[in-house]
Amino acid sequence: MFPLYDENKRRKGRIPFVTAGLVLFNIIVFFYTFQNIDSYASVFGFYPINLFDGRFFTIFTAMFLHANLWHLLGNMLFLWVFGDNLEAKIGHMRFFLFYIFCGIIASIAYAFIGHSNSLVIGASGAISGILGGYFILFPGNKIKSIIPIIFFWTLASIPVFVFIIIWFLYQFLSLSSENMEMVAYSAHLGGFIAGLVFIKMFAKRKKFL
């Protein structure tokens, strides 16, 4: 399934500055680094050992690196579809902190659950946290999605709780093939669970930037 947009409009007067800024920044970084991504990833990508060797900064920088155009486009699509309403709900600064927090938890989960010798880059862990928060705060919303059916594609409106449960099950069932597919499913799950558990804490106070 590929999400296109949330059919429920965000609250009036709430422009998703942070969501748009994150998308734009990721795009800029990608076009700056893509011709020599292996070199940038070796310096700014996250290896689990970085938690203990003094290069903790890579847990942040890795969130903004992407291996190829499809990696970038997939992540930015999910961020845009699910980020705007969540940002409108909890506020700009809380949304940004929530995004970074979920990304950190995702990398830590990868370090302790995934394959500890492998490099990881991308915004997927942080965006998975956005999905977790969305699942809690907007379970009744509907996502217009493209659904592949054998050789055909169709459009459908899917309730958020159905869309995200299917997404979660796919991540969970794919966990055993993480190393073979070179996809950090454990980071996705870690970020998602962080979003589920901590979104209410970030959304607690009403008055916030």
N, C-alpha and C positions, 0 to 999 in steps of 0.2 A: 504494500500500500504506500502511496505517495501523497502526503497532505498538500492541498492547494491553498486553502484558507479556512479560517474559522467563520462559520456562518453567523455567529453571534458577535455583533459589533462591540468594540470596546467602549468604555464610558466616554461621553463627550468631554472635550477639553483636555483630554489626556493624550498627548502626543508621545509615542514611544521613543524618546530621544536616545535612551541607553540601548535599546534593541537595535535601532537603526545605526547607532554609533559602533556597536560591536560588529554588526554585519559589515559596515564600511571598513572598519579597521582590519578585520580578517581578510577582506578582499585586497586591501592595500598591501598587507604583509605577504599575502600569497604571490602577488605579481612582483613584489620586490625579491622574493626568495626562490621562486619556482625553478629558475634556470640552474640553481645550484643548491637544491633543497637538501641533498645528502650532506653537504658541508654544514649548512645551517642546523639541520636536525642533529648532527653529531655534537654540536655545541649547545644548542638551546632546546633540544628534545629531552624528554624525561626518561631516564633509566632508574629503576627502583633503587639502585645503590645510591643515587643522588640524595636520598633521604638521610644518608649517614656520612657522606663524604664531603660535605660543605658546599655542595652545588644545589642547594634546596631551591634556588631561584628557578631552576628548570621546571619545577612543578607549575609555575605560572607561565613561563615563556612557551612551553610546549602546547598550551591551549590555543595559541594563535598561529601555529604552523600546520600546514596541510600538505599531504603527499602529492596530490594531483587535483585537477579541476573538478572531477566528480566527487572527490572527498570533500572539497570546499562547498560545492553547490548543494550536496545533500545536507550537510550540517547547517548551512545558512538558511536553507528552506525550512527546516524544522525550527530553527531559532526564530525566524520571522513569523511563522504561523502560530507558534505557541508563546512567543515572548511578549507580544504587544499587549494582550489582555492581562497577562500576569503582571507586567510592569505597571499597567494602569491601576491594577488592584492594590498592589503593595507599595507603590511609589518608586521613583527613579533610583534613588540611592540604595534602598533596600534590595531592589531587584539586582543591581550591579553586585552588591555584596553577596547576595544569594547565589548568583551565577558563579562568582569566583570561589565561594565556599564549596559548592557542589563539585566544581572542577578539582579542587584540592582533595576532597574526599574520594572522588573517582580515581585519582592517581594513587592515593594510598591504598585503596581497595585493589587496584591492579598490582601494586607492589607485593601485597600479602596473599592475594588469591591467584593472580595470573602468573605468567611466566616471567620470572624475575630478572632474566638476562636480556629481555627484549626491550627495544626502544619503543616509546609510544609518543605520538603527536596527534594534535587535533582537538577540536572543541566538543567532541561527542560526549565526554563525561559531564561537562558543565551543562550541556543541552539536555542530557538525560535527566539531570536534576530539575530543569525547567519542566520537563514532562511530568516528573513526580509531583511538583508543586501544582501544576495544572490539573492533574488528576484529582487532587484534594479540593481545590478551590472552584473548579469548573466542570464537575462530572456530567452535568446536563447539557453542556454545549455540544454542537455538532460540527464535525470537520468534513468539508467537501474534499473527497479524495479520489485519486485514480487507482482503480483496482484491476490488476491483471487477471484475466480468466482464460486459461489455456493460451490460445493465440489471439485473444481479443483484449481490449481495454475498455473499461466502462467507468463512468462517474457515479459516485454514491455519497450520500450524506451519512456519516457514521458517528454515532454518539461517542464522545470523548472517552468514556470509560471502556467502551468496546475497543476502540482504536488502540488505546494505551495498553490494555490487557493483552491484546494480540501482539503488540510490539514487545512487551515485557516477556511473554512466553517465548517469542523468537529468540530474544537475547539469552534467556535462561537455557533453552534447549541447544543453543549454539555454543555454550560455554566450553564444552569438551573439545570443540574444534578451533578454539581460539588461536593456538599456535600455528596450526596448519593454514588457516585462512588469513592470518596476520591482521586480525581485527580484535581490538581490546574489549571483548564482551564483558569481562569482569569489571572494567572501568565504567562501562555503561550501567551495569547493575548497581555498582557502588554509588554512582552519581544519582541514579534514580531513587534508590532507597534513602539517600540523604535528602533529596527533595521531598519525598513523602513525609519523612520524620520531622524535618525542620522548617517546612514552609509556614506553619502556624506561628512559629517563633518570630520569623521575619515579617509576618503580616500582622502581628499582634497590635501594634500601635497605629492609630489612624493618621495622626499628624506627622508626616515625614516628607522629606524632599522627594 
